[in-house]
Amino acid sequence: MGKNVRGFNLIFILLLGALLLMVWSSSMNQMQDNYTRGALEKDLAEGNVSSAVISQNKETPTGSVTVMLKGGDSRTVYVTNVEEAIQLFEESSIDPIVRDVPKESWFMNSMLPVLIVGAVIMVFFFMMMNAQNAGAGAGSNKMMNFGKSRARMSVGSENKITLKEVAGLKEEKEELQEIVDFLREPSKFTKVGARIPKGVLLEGPPGTGKTLLAKAIAGEANVPFFSISGSDFVEMFVGVGASRVRDLFEESKKNSPCIVFIDEIDAVARRRGTGMGGGHDEREQTLNQLLVEMDGFGVNEGIIVMAATNRVDILDPAILRPGRFDRKISVGTPDVGGREDILKLHARNKPLAENVNLKQVAQTTAGFTGADLENLLNEAAIIAAKENRSFIAQKDIKRAFIKVGIGSEKRSRIISDEEKKITAYHESGHAILFHVLPDVGPVYTVSIIPTGIGAAGYTMPLPERDDMFMTRGRLEEEIMVSLGGRIAEQLIFDDITTGASSDIKKATKLARKMVTRFGMSDNIGVVCYDDDDDEAFIGRDLAHAKSHSELISGEIDKEVKEIIDRCYSRAKDIILENMEVLHKSAQLLLQKEKITREEFEALFQKEKPFFDTVAE
């Protein structure tokens, strides 16, 4: 097919060239040389003219005169009056040949422009068809290639990622190891009647390694790997998404056994019947085709569809049933051991100083995903490079930790002494509660250096353990810590500022969750009234009414206020008991702008009385 198209292209290009040559030749025949009427009269007077041909134009009486000189040359001159030219030659005893007015050429005036335009259009069309056929196998984005799959296929040595390159996901890797065995030795399972899973759904927060896991499985099994994003199926043209799904599975069947990976599948597999777009919605057609294709290929053809999403709650139930996605694997944030393994993996190509303790870094980064940890070490490497060092020190990681967790410090920002004093007491109020309360501390860093857009300072805690569940006492302590800055301002200055707005918002949100979601209110009871966090998407929940009455809403508000007031009172008592530490901490912050955990905890160490020292 490609050779035929190239042959047609060559023919039409030659035809077009011939037509253009004819037009050029015709125009060249009409071109004027440098011969003038004065030169003609001079040649006539000297007797240098042997013959003449007079051609009349359609615009009479104009025309052209072509004379043959005795030397053998010919000259052409344009005249405004043919009659005068004839008379001029008769006076020189030369009988010129007079040609009639030329008739209109039907071919040149009508047919030739049509042929030229038609040839250009056909050449363009065949060139586009040739480009489409050339790029179809690679899933290119060429023009007129809308219905082709845009999946990128990697095979053999192209996919060098294996399960050894994935750290911190021990249980997930063990579960996916079965998929590798299915692809390597399918007969071991089929002979006992086992069905190879058709699909594996990886769900979890962004940055936890879902895409990396899928690539590692393909690399471990050494099979072709088709990778595509869910958004690549969605187009403005009707039927394009369904066509791409069909093409994707046709290509995968040709390369089985293989893995088809659809990243962010929620872009195309959202719940149907939302009431928007009608039943012929392009996205729904694409989803329907995906459902049909996953049911269409045989049970043990060796094609495994893997998908990743962080919004499994909005997926259509039809795609989640067994027979389509048989396995659902949750990929969560790593624990302290997993974080240490991830840090060691990303630190392999980074020179570390002797004082770098990755275990300690792992302990201080609770809640970090694999992507967060990689970014942490990368920021540390950038900081080391800026200081012209060839290795990463522990202080670089600490600075990167603050930059990633809080934001870049704005040391150049000019702040008044009064604002610095308010910020120092505000952050000291947070820090005291972090230190005193047993479940929320200890303090990692306290600073009055501005960060971000509106933050005048920060107090960063140091979570020392990974908690799966939050107790009511722990949640109340979190609220108390959030209110600590406002309490310190009120106690010291007998006034309040707007600096605690984000703290109040955080405390209120947490208290409302305790009442409406966690069932931690005795008056409200163990009932879930939290329906506000369900995002409306593509029409879902647009007409959804509240699941509770206005009376319950009022009771919820009362309970939230009661929790906030109770935590405020308890936090105020703790700060009043540690007023001496509050003043010392604020003074130290005003002096140094930033204090570490060791410096802050030293403020709580009181000097022993003299008689106790003597007794020891």
C-alpha positions in Angstrom: 0.0 0.0 0.0 2.8 2.4 0.9 4.7 1.8 -2.4 1.5 2.4 -4.4 0.8 5.6 -2.6 4.3 6.8 -3.2 4.0 5.9 -6.9 0.8 8.0 -7.2 2.5 10.9 -5.4 5.3 10.8 -7.9 3.0 10.7 -10.9 1.0 13.7 -9.7 4.1 15.7 -8.8 5.4 15.1 -12.4 2.1 16.1 -13.8 2.0 19.2 -11.8 5.5 20.1 -12.8 4.6 19.7 -16.5 1.6 22.0 -16.2 3.6 24.6 -14.4 6.3 24.3 -17.1 3.7 25.0 -19.8 2.4 28.0 -17.9 6.0 29.3 -17.5 6.8 28.8 -21.2 3.7 30.6 -22.2 4.5 33.5 -20.0 8.1 33.6 -21.2 6.9 33.9 -24.8 5.0 37.0 -23.8 7.9 38.6 -22.1 9.4 41.8 -23.5 13.1 42.1 -24.3 15.1 45.4 -24.3 14.4 46.2 -28.0 12.9 49.7 -28.4 11.0 51.5 -31.2 14.0 53.9 -31.5 16.3 50.9 -32.2 13.8 49.6 -34.7 13.7 52.8 -36.6 17.5 53.0 -36.6 17.8 49.4 -38.0 15.3 50.3 -40.7 17.2 53.4 -41.6 20.5 51.4 -41.8 18.8 48.6 -43.7 19.5 45.9 -41.1 16.0 44.5 -41.2 15.3 41.6 -43.5 11.7 40.7 -42.5 9.0 41.5 -40.0 6.0 39.9 -38.3 3.3 42.0 -36.8 1.0 40.3 -34.2 -2.2 42.0 -33.2 -3.5 41.9 -29.6 -7.1 41.4 -28.5 -6.9 45.0 -27.2 -6.8 46.7 -30.6 -4.9 48.6 -32.0 -2.0 47.4 -29.8 0.3 44.6 -30.8 3.9 43.4 -31.1 6.5 43.5 -33.8 9.1 40.8 -34.3 11.9 41.7 -36.8 14.6 39.5 -38.2 17.9 41.2 -38.6 20.4 40.5 -41.3 22.8 39.2 -38.8 20.4 36.3 -37.9 19.1 37.8 -34.6 15.4 38.5 -33.9 14.0 41.4 -31.9 10.5 42.1 -30.5 9.0 45.4 -29.7 5.5 46.2 -28.4 3.6 49.0 -30.2 0.5 51.0 -29.3 -0.7 51.2 -32.9 -0.4 48.4 -35.4 -1.3 50.6 -38.4 1.6 53.0 -37.7 4.0 50.0 -37.5 2.7 48.7 -40.9 3.2 52.2 -42.4 6.7 52.4 -41.0 7.7 49.1 -42.7 6.1 50.1 -46.0 8.1 53.3 -46.0 11.3 51.1 -45.7 10.1 48.9 -48.6 9.5 46.0 -46.3 6.3 44.0 -46.6 5.5 42.8 -43.1 3.5 39.7 -42.2 0.4 40.7 -40.3 -1.2 38.1 -38.1 -4.8 38.1 -37.1 -6.1 38.9 -33.7 -5.5 35.7 -31.6 -8.6 33.7 -30.6 -9.2 32.8 -26.9 -7.7 29.5 -25.9 -10.3 27.4 -24.1 -7.7 25.1 -22.7 -5.4 27.8 -21.3 -8.1 30.0 -19.9 -10.6 27.5 -18.5 -9.2 24.0 -18.4 -5.6 24.6 -17.3 -6.5 26.4 -14.0 -8.9 23.6 -13.1 -6.3 20.9 -13.8 -3.7 22.7 -11.7 -6.0 23.1 -8.7 -7.3 19.5 -9.0 -3.7 18.2 -9.2 -2.7 20.1 -6.1 -5.7 18.8 -4.2 -5.1 15.2 -5.2 -1.4 15.4 -4.4 -2.1 16.8 -0.9 -4.8 14.1 -0.3 -2.4 11.3 -1.2 0.4 12.7 0.8 -1.9 12.8 3.9 -3.0 9.2 3.3 0.6 8.2 3.0 1.4 9.9 6.3 -1.5 8.2 8.0 -0.4 4.8 6.8 3.2 5.4 7.8 2.3 6.5 11.3 -0.6 4.2 12.1 1.6 1.4 13.5 3.4 3.7 16.0 0.2 5.4 17.2 1.4 8.8 16.0 -0.5 12.0 16.2 -0.5 12.7 12.5 -3.4 14.4 10.8 -6.4 12.2 10.0 -5.1 9.6 12.6 -7.8 10.3 15.2 -9.0 6.7 15.6 -5.6 5.2 16.2 -4.5 4.3 19.7 -2.0 6.6 21.3 -0.6 3.9 23.6 3.2 3.8 23.8 4.6 0.3 23.7 7.9 -0.7 25.3 9.4 -4.1 24.9 12.4 -6.1 26.2 15.3 -3.9 27.0 13.3 -0.7 26.7 11.6 -1.4 30.0 14.5 -1.8 32.5 12.4 -1.2 35.6 11.9 -4.3 37.8 10.4 -5.0 41.2 13.8 -4.4 42.7 13.5 -0.8 41.7 10.3 -0.4 43.7 10.9 0.2 47.5 8.5 0.5 50.4 5.7 -1.6 48.9 6.4 -5.1 50.2 2.9 -6.4 50.4 1.8 -4.8 47.1 4.8 -6.4 45.3 4.0 -9.8 46.8 0.5 -9.6 45.5 1.6 -8.5 42.1 4.2 -11.2 41.9 1.4 -13.6 41.0 0.7 -11.5 37.9 4.3 -12.0 36.9 4.0 -15.8 37.4 0.8 -15.8 35.3 2.6 -14.1 32.4 5.7 -16.3 32.6 4.1 -19.7 33.2 0.4 -19.5 32.4 0.2 -23.3 32.0 1.0 -23.8 35.7 -2.3 -22.2 36.5 -4.5 -23.2 33.6 -3.8 -26.9 34.1 -5.5 -26.7 37.5 -8.4 -24.7 36.1 -7.3 -21.3 37.4 -8.3 -18.2 35.5 -5.7 -15.6 34.8 -7.0 -12.2 36.1 -8.1 -9.9 33.3 -7.5 -6.7 35.2 -5.7 -5.2 38.2 -6.8 -1.9 39.6 -4.2 0.1 41.6 -5.8 2.7 43.8 -4.1 5.1 46.2 -3.1 8.7 46.8 -1.0 10.5 44.2 2.7 9.8 44.3 2.6 6.4 46.0 4.0 4.5 43.1 1.1 3.1 41.2 2.5 3.7 37.7 6.0 2.6 38.8 4.5 -0.7 40.0 2.8 -1.3 36.7 6.1 -0.7 34.8 8.0 -2.9 37.2 5.5 -5.8 36.6 6.0 -5.5 32.8 9.8 -5.4 33.2 9.8 -8.3 35.6 7.7 -10.5 33.3 9.7 -9.3 30.2 6.5 -8.7 28.1 5.4 -5.8 26.0 4.0 -2.9 28.0 1.3 -0.6 26.5 1.0 2.7 28.4 -1.8 5.2 27.9 -3.6 7.9 29.9 -7.3 7.9 30.4 -7.5 11.4 29.0 -6.0 10.2 25.6 -9.4 8.5 24.9 -11.4 11.6 25.3 -11.7 13.8 22.2 -14.0 16.4 20.8 -14.9 14.2 17.9 -17.7 11.7 18.3 -16.6 8.0 18.3 -12.9 8.7 18.4 -12.5 7.4 22.0 -14.3 4.1 21.2 -12.2 3.7 18.1 -9.0 4.2 20.1 -10.1 1.6 22.6 -10.7 -0.9 19.8 -7.4 -0.2 18.2 -5.6 -0.5 21.6 -6.9 -4.0 22.2 -6.3 -5.1 18.6 -2.6 -4.1 19.0 -2.4 -5.9 22.4 -3.8 -9.1 21.0 -1.1 -9.0 18.3 1.6 -8.7 21.0 0.2 -11.1 23.7 1.2 -11.9 26.4 1.4 -8.3 27.3 0.2 -5.7 29.9 -2.1 -2.8 29.0 -1.7 0.0 31.5 -4.3 2.9 31.7 -3.2 5.7 34.0 -5.8 7.9 35.6 -8.7 5.7 34.4 -11.2 7.8 36.2 -11.0 10.3 33.3 -12.8 7.8 31.1 -14.5 5.3 33.5 -16.6 7.6 35.6 -20.0 6.6 36.7 -22.6 6.6 33.9 -26.2 7.9 34.0 -25.4 11.2 35.6 -28.1 13.0 33.7 -25.7 15.3 31.8 -24.7 14.9 28.2 -27.5 12.4 27.5 -27.1 8.7 26.7 -24.9 9.4 23.7 -22.2 11.2 25.7 -18.8 10.6 24.0 -17.2 9.6 27.3 -19.9 7.1 28.0 -19.5 5.6 24.5 -15.8 5.2 25.2 -16.5 3.5 28.6 -19.0 1.2 27.0 -16.4 0.1 24.4 -13.9 -0.5 27.1 -16.3 -2.7 29.0 -17.1 -4.6 25.8 -13.4 -5.1 24.9 -12.5 -6.3 28.4 -15.3 -8.9 28.1 -14.4 -9.6 24.5 -10.9 -11.2 24.7 -10.5 -14.7 26.0 -9.9 -15.7 29.6 -6.4 -16.9 29.2 -5.1 -14.9 26.2 -2.3 -13.4 28.2 -3.6 -9.8 28.2 -3.7 -8.2 31.6 -5.2 -4.7 31.9 -3.8 -2.6 34.7 -5.2 0.7 35.7 -4.4 3.3 38.3 -6.6 5.9 40.0 -6.8 8.0 43.1 -10.6 8.4 42.8 -12.0 4.8 42.9 -15.2 6.2 44.5 -16.3 7.8 41.2 -15.7 4.8 38.9 -18.5 3.0 37.3 -19.6 -0.2 39.1 -19.6 -2.1 35.9 -15.9 -1.8 35.4 -15.1 -2.9 39.0 -16.9 -6.3 38.9 -14.9 -9.6 38.7 -14.2 -10.5 35.1 -13.0 -7.0 34.3 -10.9 -5.8 37.2 -10.5 -8.9 39.3 -7.8 -7.5 41.6 -8.0 -4.3 43.5 -4.7 -3.4 45.2 -4.5 -0.4 47.6 -1.2 1.5 47.3 -1.0 3.7 50.4 1.6 5.9 51.9 4.7 3.9 53.2 5.4 3.3 56.8 8.7 4.2 58.5 10.5 1.1 57.2 9.2 1.7 53.7 10.2 5.3 53.8 13.7 4.3 54.8 13.9 1.9 51.9 12.7 4.5 49.5 15.2 7.0 50.7 18.0 4.5 50.3 16.9 3.8 46.8 16.8 7.4 45.7 20.1 8.1 47.5 22.1 5.5 45.5 23.3 8.1 43.0 23.7 10.9 45.4 26.9 11.3 47.5 25.9 11.6 51.2 28.0 12.9 54.1 28.8 10.6 57.0 26.4 12.5 59.3 23.4 11.7 57.1 21.0 9.4 59.0 18.3 8.2 56.6 16.6 6.3 59.4 16.1 9.5 61.3 14.9 11.2 58.1 12.3 8.4 57.6 11.1 8.9 61.2 10.5 12.6 60.6 8.7 12.3 57.3 5.4 10.6 58.4 2.8 10.9 55.7 5.3 11.4 52.9 4.7 9.4 49.7 7.5 8.0 47.5 7.3 11.1 45.2 7.6 13.4 48.3 10.7 11.6 49.5 12.3 11.7 46.1 11.6 15.4 45.9 13.0 15.9 49.4 16.4 14.4 48.5 16.4 16.3 45.2 15.8 19.6 47.0 18.6 18.7 49.4 20.9 18.0 46.4 20.0 21.4 44.9 20.8 23.1 48.2 24.2 21.3 48.4 25.0 22.3 44.7 24.2 25.9 45.4 26.8 25.9 48.2 29.3 24.4 45.8 29.6 21.1 47.8 29.9 17.7 46.1 28.0 15.9 48.8 24.7 16.2 50.7 24.9 16.9 54.4 22.3 16.4 57.1 21.6 20.2 57.3 20.7 20.2 53.6 18.0 17.6 54.2 16.7 19.6 57.2 16.5 22.7 55.1 14.8 20.8 52.3 12.4 19.3 54.8 11.3 22.8 55.8 11.1 24.0 52.2 9.0 21.0 51.1 6.8 20.9 54.3 6.3 24.6 54.9 7.7 26.6 52.0 10.7 28.7 51.2 11.7 31.2 53.9 11.4 34.9 53.0 14.3 36.3 54.8 14.4 39.5 52.9 10.8 40.5 53.9 10.8 43.5 56.2 8.7 43.0 59.3 8.2 45.5 62.1 9.4 44.7 65.6 5.8 44.6 66.9 4.8 42.0 64.3 7.9 40.0 65.1 7.0 40.0 68.8 3.4 38.9 68.1 4.6 36.1 65.8 7.2 35.0 68.4 4.5 34.6 71.1 2.1 33.1 68.6 4.5 30.3 67.5 5.6 29.8 71.1 2.0 29.1 72.1 1.9 26.4 69.4 5.2 24.9 70.5 4.4 24.7 74.2 1.2 22.6 73.4 3.2 20.4 71.0 5.7 19.7 73.8 3.3 19.2 76.7 0.5 17.2 75.0 1.6 13.6 74.7 0.1 12.6 71.3 1.0 15.4 69.0 4.7 16.4 69.5 7.5 16.8 69.8 8.6 20.1 68.2 11.1 19.9 65.3 11.6 23.6 64.5 10.1 26.9 65.6 10.7 30.0 63.4 9.4 33.6 63.0 10.9 33.8 59.5 8.0 34.4 57.0 7.2 31.6 54.6 4.8 31.3 51.7 2.3 34.1 50.9 0.8 35.0 54.3 2.6 32.9 56.9 4.6 35.1 59.4 6.3 32.0 61.0 5.8 28.3 61.6 6.1 25.6 64.1 6.9 22.2 62.7 6.2 19.1 64.7 8.1 15.9 64.6 5.7 12.9 64.2 7.6 9.9 65.6 5.1 7.2 64.7 2.7 6.3 62.0 -0.8 6.0 63.4 -3.5 4.1 61.5 -6.3 5.4 63.7 -6.9 8.7 65.5 -8.4 8.7 68.9 -10.8 11.3 70.2 -8.1 12.5 72.6 -5.6 12.8 69.8 -8.0 14.8 67.7 -8.8 17.1 70.6 -5.1 17.7 71.2 -4.7 18.6 67.5 -7.5 21.2 68.0 -5.8 22.5 71.2 -2.5 22.9 69.3 -4.2 24.9 66.5 -5.7 27.3 69.1 -2.4 27.8 71.0 -1.3 30.7 68.9 -4.5 32.7 69.4 -4.5 32.0 73.1 -0.9 33.2 73.5 -1.7 36.4 71.6 -4.7 37.1 73.9 -2.9 36.4 77.1 0.2 38.6 76.3 -1.2 41.5 74.3 -4.8 41.5 75.5 -5.7 41.7 71.9 -6.1 39.4 68.9 -4.9 39.5 65.3 -5.9 37.9 62.0 -2.9 35.6 62.0 -4.8 32.7 63.5 -7.4 32.5 60.8 -6.0 29.4 59.2 -5.6 27.8 62.7 -9.2 28.5 63.5 -10.3 27.1 60.1 -8.3 23.9 60.7 -9.7 23.4 64.3 -13.3 24.0 63.1 -13.0 21.5 60.3 -11.5 18.9 62.5 -14.2 19.4 65.2 -17.0 19.1 62.6 -15.5 15.9 61.3 -15.5 14.5 64.9 -19.2 15.2 65.1 -20.5 14.4 61.6 -18.1 11.7 60.4 -16.4 10.0 63.3 -19.4 9.8 65.7 -17.5 11.3 68.6 -20.4 13.4 70.0 -22.6 12.0 72.7 -25.5 14.2 71.9 -25.5 13.6 68.1 -24.7 9.9 68.5 -23.0 7.4 66.2 -24.6 8.7 63.0 -22.8 9.9 59.9 -24.1 13.3 58.7 -21.0 14.1 56.7 -22.3 14.5 53.1 -20.6 17.7 52.1 -17.3 16.2 51.2 -18.7 14.2 48.3 -17.7 16.2 45.2 -20.3 16.7 42.6 -19.0 15.5 39.2 -20.7 15.5 35.8 -24.1 15.9 37.3 -23.9 13.5 40.2 -25.4 14.9 43.4 -26.5 18.1 41.7 -30.1 17.5 42.9 -28.9 15.8 46.1 -30.7 17.0 49.2 -29.3 17.1 52.7 -29.6 13.8 54.6 -30.5 15.6 57.8 -32.9 18.2 59.0 -32.3 21.8 60.0 -32.8 20.8 63.6 -29.9 18.3 63.4 -27.8 21.0 61.6 -28.3 23.3 64.6 -27.3 20.5 67.0 -24.2 19.8 65.0 -23.2 23.5 65.2 -23.7 23.5 69.0 -21.5 20.3 69.4 -18.8 21.8 67.2 -18.7 25.0 69.3 -18.7 23.0 72.5 -15.7 21.0 71.4 -13.8 24.1 70.3 -14.6 25.9 73.6 -13.6 22.9 75.7 -10.3 22.6 73.8 -9.7 26.3 74.1 -10.1 26.3 77.8 -7.8 23.3 78.3 -5.1 24.8 76.1 -5.3 28.1 77.9 -4.7 26.4 81.2 -1.6 24.6 79.9 -0.2 27.9 78.5 -0.9 29.7 81.8 1.0 27.0 83.6 4.0 27.5 81.3 4.0 31.3 81.1 7.7 31.4 82.0 8.5 29.1 79.1 6.3 31.2 76.8 8.3 34.3 77.6 11.7 32.6 77.3 10.7 31.0 74.0 9.5 34.3 72.6 12.7 36.1 73.6 14.9 33.4 72.2 12.9 33.6 68.9 13.3 37.3 68.7 17.0 36.8 69.2 17.7 33.9 66.9 14.6 33.9 64.6 14.7 30.1 64.5 15.2 27.5 67.3 15.7 23.8 67.1 14.1 21.0 69.2 17.0 20.8 71.6 17.0 24.6 72.2 13.2 24.6 72.8 13.1 21.6 75.1 16.0 23.1 77.2 13.6 25.9 78.2 11.6 23.4 80.2 14.5 22.2 82.3 14.4 24.0 85.6 17.4 24.5 87.8 17.4 22.3 90.9 17.2 23.9 94.4 20.5 24.1 96.3 19.5 21.6 99.0 18.6 19.0 96.3 22.0 19.4 94.8 23.8 19.0 98.1 21.7 15.9 98.9 22.8 14.2 95.7 
